[in-house]
Amino acid sequence: MTRGISGPAALSRLRLVLAGGLARDPQGRGPWACFLQHVPRLRDLGHDVFWLDALPSTGARTRDERLIHVFFTGFKECDLRDRCAVLLIDKEEEQDLRAAPVPWAV
């Protein structure tokens, strides 16, 4: 049974993947509030929602790791840590997304 939904409404459950660039500026809380307000509401409607973020590498591993850490901390604070992933994209090379690293994904 879908969270909080029963009857015909439960049959219209969707699996949604939302995407954005929040990892690029994980401390810019305005965009976070704008985009993330939709995730809990969609989940309340019974949908399976996942956030996928693509992060172009800064070229500095420690900076990339810091951005990713802050990103996941933000999602944890929103109780969405298990509903997100970050793809770290190397800007210098053409990449096949099937081979892109997914650091700390659930």
MITORLO-692837 format. One record per residue (C-alpha): residue in one letter; chain; x, y, z. Coordinates in Angstrom, 2 decimals, padded with zeros to 5 digits. Layout:
# residues N
{'A'; 'A'; {X; Y; Z}} ...
END
This chain:
# residues 106
{'M'; 'A'; {000.00; 000.00; 000.00}} {'T'; 'A'; {001.20; 003.52; -000.80}} {'R'; 'A'; {002.00; 005.88; 002.09}} {'G'; 'A'; {-001.25; 007.46; 003.25}} {'I'; 'A'; {-003.11; 006.61; 000.04}} {'S'; 'A'; {-005.59; 003.82; -000.56}} {'G'; 'A'; {-008.11; 002.88; -003.21}} {'P'; 'A'; {-007.85; 004.04; -006.84}} {'A'; 'A'; {-005.39; 006.83; -005.98}} {'A'; 'A'; {-002.83; 004.22; -004.89}} {'L'; 'A'; {-002.86; 002.77; -008.41}} {'S'; 'A'; {-001.58; 006.02; -009.92}} {'R'; 'A'; {001.69; 005.97; -007.98}} {'L'; 'A'; {004.57; 007.29; -010.08}} {'R'; 'A'; {008.31; 006.81; -009.83}} {'L'; 'A'; {009.78; 010.28; -010.35}} {'V'; 'A'; {013.42; 011.26; -010.76}} {'L'; 'A'; {013.97; 014.96; -010.23}} {'A'; 'A'; {017.26; 016.52; -011.25}} {'G'; 'A'; {019.04; 019.75; -010.53}} {'G'; 'A'; {022.31; 021.46; -009.85}} {'L'; 'A'; {022.11; 021.80; -006.08}} {'A'; 'A'; {025.51; 020.16; -005.49}} {'R'; 'A'; {027.26; 023.02; -007.33}} {'D'; 'A'; {026.19; 025.49; -004.65}} {'P'; 'A'; {025.09; 023.39; -001.68}} {'Q'; 'A'; {024.92; 026.37; 000.65}} {'G'; 'A'; {022.63; 028.42; -001.59}} {'R'; 'A'; {019.54; 027.67; 000.47}} {'G'; 'A'; {017.17; 029.68; -001.75}} {'P'; 'A'; {017.37; 027.20; -004.65}} {'W'; 'A'; {017.29; 024.32; -002.16}} {'A'; 'A'; {014.06; 025.55; -000.62}} {'C'; 'A'; {012.54; 026.16; -004.05}} {'F'; 'A'; {013.31; 022.73; -005.47}} {'L'; 'A'; {013.12; 020.53; -002.40}} {'Q'; 'A'; {009.70; 021.72; -001.31}} {'H'; 'A'; {008.26; 019.49; -004.03}} {'V'; 'A'; {009.87; 016.22; -002.90}} {'P'; 'A'; {008.00; 015.72; 000.40}} {'R'; 'A'; {004.72; 016.82; -001.15}} {'L'; 'A'; {005.07; 014.36; -004.02}} {'R'; 'A'; {005.92; 011.65; -001.51}} {'D'; 'A'; {002.86; 012.59; 000.55}} {'L'; 'A'; {000.80; 012.00; -002.60}} {'G'; 'A'; {002.23; 008.49; -002.67}} {'H'; 'A'; {004.84; 008.89; -005.39}} {'D'; 'A'; {008.31; 007.34; -005.26}} {'V'; 'A'; {010.59; 010.38; -005.62}} {'F'; 'A'; {014.37; 010.39; -006.10}} {'W'; 'A'; {016.72; 013.38; -006.58}} {'L'; 'A'; {019.61; 013.00; -009.04}} {'D'; 'A'; {022.23; 015.72; -009.12}} {'A'; 'A'; {025.05; 016.07; -011.66}} {'L'; 'A'; {028.17; 017.81; -010.36}} {'P'; 'A'; {030.80; 018.89; -012.88}} {'S'; 'A'; {034.16; 018.26; -011.22}} {'T'; 'A'; {035.98; 021.34; -010.00}} {'G'; 'A'; {039.24; 019.59; -010.85}} {'A'; 'A'; {040.16; 019.45; -007.17}} {'R'; 'A'; {039.24; 016.18; -005.50}} {'T'; 'A'; {039.02; 017.66; -002.00}} {'R'; 'A'; {036.71; 020.47; -003.24}} {'D'; 'A'; {034.49; 017.94; -005.05}} {'E'; 'A'; {034.31; 015.78; -001.93}} {'R'; 'A'; {033.43; 018.80; 000.21}} {'L'; 'A'; {030.62; 019.87; -002.15}} {'I'; 'A'; {029.24; 016.33; -002.16}} {'H'; 'A'; {029.46; 016.08; 001.63}} {'V'; 'A'; {027.59; 019.35; 002.12}} {'F'; 'A'; {025.01; 018.26; -000.48}} {'F'; 'A'; {024.28; 014.99; 001.34}} {'T'; 'A'; {024.21; 016.77; 004.70}} {'G'; 'A'; {021.52; 019.08; 003.32}} {'F'; 'A'; {019.45; 016.15; 002.10}} {'K'; 'A'; {019.87; 014.42; 005.45}} {'E'; 'A'; {018.56; 017.54; 007.19}} {'C'; 'A'; {015.48; 017.33; 004.94}} {'D'; 'A'; {015.07; 013.63; 005.82}} {'L'; 'A'; {015.82; 012.73; 002.20}} {'R'; 'A'; {019.32; 011.23; 002.50}} {'D'; 'A'; {018.18; 007.87; 001.15}} {'R'; 'A'; {016.39; 009.50; -001.79}} {'C'; 'A'; {019.29; 011.15; -003.62}} {'A'; 'A'; {022.53; 010.55; -005.55}} {'V'; 'A'; {025.25; 012.68; -007.11}} {'L'; 'A'; {027.00; 011.95; -010.40}} {'L'; 'A'; {030.48; 013.47; -010.44}} {'I'; 'A'; {031.21; 014.44; -014.05}} {'D'; 'A'; {034.74; 014.98; -015.36}} {'K'; 'A'; {034.49; 018.13; -017.51}} {'E'; 'A'; {037.78; 017.44; -019.25}} {'E'; 'A'; {036.71; 014.18; -020.84}} {'E'; 'A'; {033.67; 012.95; -022.64}} {'Q'; 'A'; {031.97; 010.51; -020.30}} {'D'; 'A'; {029.54; 007.71; -020.64}} {'L'; 'A'; {027.07; 008.24; -017.78}} {'R'; 'A'; {026.93; 004.47; -017.31}} {'A'; 'A'; {030.58; 004.68; -016.18}} {'A'; 'A'; {030.39; 007.97; -014.22}} {'P'; 'A'; {031.33; 007.66; -010.56}} {'V'; 'A'; {028.41; 007.89; -008.15}} {'P'; 'A'; {030.09; 008.89; -004.87}} {'W'; 'A'; {028.31; 007.91; -001.70}} {'A'; 'A'; {025.10; 006.93; -003.49}} {'V'; 'A'; {022.55; 004.93; -001.58}} 
END
